[in-house]
Amino acid sequence: MIAAAGFKEWFTHRTGHNIGAELHGNGANLDNLETHDERLILPKTCFSVEPGLYFPGEFGVRSEIDMITLPGKAEVTGRIQTELVRI
């Protein structure tokens, strides 16, 4: 979807990651963008989905939701971001 919209060049950050007790966990990642990962995302695992675009020297934008895998499905664990937050 990002590539089809013409933004592939600025999509340089991992799509999401495992969440552990210290935020970034040591479990499977969602893609191979930064490092190759063949591990499966296991049931009862928390993970983030955070696609972002980064324009060098200008700004970046990312949306994040946190999820948990359950047998046969994945559920959002917190509120879904609906507004832009400047950092």
Phi, psi and omega in degrees: 000317179295315178296318181297332179276358177089017184249012184306320182301331184259005178266088189240008184241145178308145182290332180179174183208164175294146177245125178245196180296335180251031182080278179282115181270177181260016179275189183297147174264166185276345183207181179250023186298313183259323179217150180283128182221117180256003181289152177274152171275117188273156175303148181067029177253134174271143178206161178256153170238111189216067177295144181212156175240135183232116182258106185308132178075359182242277182195173175226159177218135181215143175244137182228135167232149178252143186222166172229141176270137175234162181307117176082001181198171173229142182235144173290134184261345182223194181287150178270129180295129180236000180221158179281132178241115179281133179239000000 
